[in-house]
Amino acid sequence: MLQTLMRLERFHEGDTWETFVEQMQQNQKRIRRLYEEARIPEDVRAAFAEAVQAHGGTLYLTALAEDFCPDVVATLPLVARLVEAVPGLEWRIFVRSEYSDLRAAYAAEGITRIPTITIWTADFRPLGHLVERTDAAHAFVQAWEAAHGYARLRESDDPADRERFERLRLQRMQALLDWHRREGWQETLAALLAIAQRPSPVVSEAPRHED
């Protein structure tokens, strides 16, 4: 179902990096700051360029995203820099709440978290997805939440706990962004490269019937 929804015309319905950032209401300053800091190492750029050439010179990336999501803020600036650095990469961002059919198609595949970054071949066959964050980022978030009693405050109905949780939620976002600056971006690039290096899916042919 997902593959049938994404074609070149649909791809171009998505936001460019500039239009997505321009309409952000909650985290525009944060995401612009991270974009200014993000860099693509030369060896990574070269490896992506080789992967693109192996797929005929073009790969498309899409990101299902929302302004409010900390992982969107942490990841998308790096993807923007990657696309700028590697000829043959193009991408668009789809605001999940505005594309109910895409949201349903991903959910049908068990994908409900954002950002979801999909890498597509030139004829829009999906090579794979990076969903929400890398395994290393998951481990960091889980350890940080455990150390700060995040789950208890999130579930508490006490007004004082709710206030503490709102402060802690902002601290969690900042900790996540700082971790990506230190080491998380490297993990994200490695995960995306592994997807880009996969072989193109084989198109199955309809069985032939002899008269």
N, C-alpha and C positions, 0 to 999 in steps of 0.2 A: 504493500500500500504506500509506504513512504517513497519508494522509488518512482511510483507513478505520479506523485505530486510535484516532484522537482524536475523542471526542465529549464532551458535557458531563459525563456520568457518569465517564468516564475522567479527564477534566481534574481533577475533584475528588478523585481518588485521589492526586494529587501532594501534596507537602509545601507548606505555606505557608512564607513567609519565616521566621516564628518557629520552626516545627517543624524546618525544615532547619538553621537555625543552632544550635538547641538540641542536636541530635544530632551536631554536628561534633566531631571528635576532634583534628584537627591544627591547624586555622587559625581556631578560633572567636574568639580575641581579636583577631586581625588583621581579620577580616571585620566584627566589631562596631565596631572603631575606624573603619574606612572608612565604615561606614554612618552613624556620627555626623558624619563630615566631608562626606559627599556632599550636594550641593544641586542643585536643578533650576532653571536660570534662567527668569525669567518668560516670555521670548519663546519658549523651547523648550516650556514648559508649555502656552502658548497654541496653538502650532503642533500639538502632540500632541492637544490638546482638539479642535481643528478637524478633524484627521484622524479621530479617533474619531467625531465627529458625521457626517462624510462616509460612514462605514461603518454608520450607523444607530444610533450611540450606544454600541456595545460592541465592544471588541477583546480577545481573549485572548492572553496570552503564556505560553509554556512554556519552561523551561530544563532541558536535559539536563546534569547536573553531577556532580562528585565533590568531596569535601572537600579532597583533596590538591592540586588543580589551582590554580596561581597565577593563571591567567586567570579562574577562577571567583571567587576571592577579590577580584580587581581589578574585576570587572564586575557581579556580582550585587548588591552594596550600592547601586549606582547605579540598577539596575532597580527595586529595592525602593522607593527614593525616588521614582522616576518614577511607579510605580503608585499610590503614596500621593497624588501631586500631581495626577493627572489622573482625574477621574470617568469611569467607563466602561471603564477598564483593569482587568483581573483577571489574576492569574498564579499558576502553580504550578511547583514545582521537582521534577523526577524524577531520583533518584539512578540514574545509568546502570547500575551493577552490579545493581540490583534490578529492572530492567525490560528483560529480554532481548529482548522483542518490539519495543519501541521502538528499542533499540540496533540490532537487525537491520534495522528499517525505514529508519532514517537511513542505515545503512551501504549499503543497497541503492540509495540516492540519492547515494552517494559521500561521505557525511558521517560522519567517524569521530572528529572532535576535539571537545573540550569547552572551555568551555560552548558548547552550541548553543542559541541563543535563537530561537524561532519565534514569529511573530506570525500569529494566526488571526482570520478573520472570525467574526461571531456564530454562523454555522452551520459553523464549523470547517473552512473552506477556507484553506490556508496562503497568506499573502501573501509570505513569504520568511523567510530565516534569516540570523542573524549567527553565524558559526561561529568559535569560538576567540577571535579578536580582530580588530580593524580592520586595514586595510592600514598605517595609520600606526604602530600598535602592532607589527605584524610588522617594519616597517623599524627601529624602535627596538630590538627584541629581537635582530635579526640584527646590527646594528651593535655592540651591547653584547657579544654573544657573540664576535664577531670580535676586538674589542679586548681581550678577556680570555682568549683561547685556550680557550674553553669546549668546543668540539668535540673538540679533542685530548685534554683531560683526561677527557671523557666516554667516549672510546673506549679509553683507556689501561688496561692490566692491572696497572700498577705500583701497589703498595699506597700509596705516598706520594702518587701522583697521585690515587688514589681519595679519599684524605683531603682533598686540596686541592679536588677536585671537589665534595665534599659541602659544604665551606665556601662555594665559589663558587656552588653551587646556591642557597643561602640568600641570598647577596648578589644574585644575579640576581632572585630573587623580590622583594627589597626595592627594587631598582632599578626593576622593573616597576611596583610599587605606587606608588612616588614619582612616576614618569612619568605615571601615570594621574591622580594628584592635580593635577599641573601642567597637563597638556593632554590626556591620553588620554580622560578622561571626556567632554570636549566632542566628540571624534571618535566615541565610542561613541554618544552621543545623536544625533549627525547620521546615523550609519548606521542606527540604529533608526527614526528619523523618516522616512528615505527609504523604508524598508520599509512603515511605517504609511501613507504617502501613496500607495502603489500602489493602483490600482483593484482592486475585487474580481474574482477570477477568474470568467470566464463559465462557467456550468453548461451543458454540452452536452446537448441534448435527444436522446432516442432517435428515430431516423427513424420517420416515420409511414407506415403501409402502408394503402393504400386497398383496400377490398373490391372 
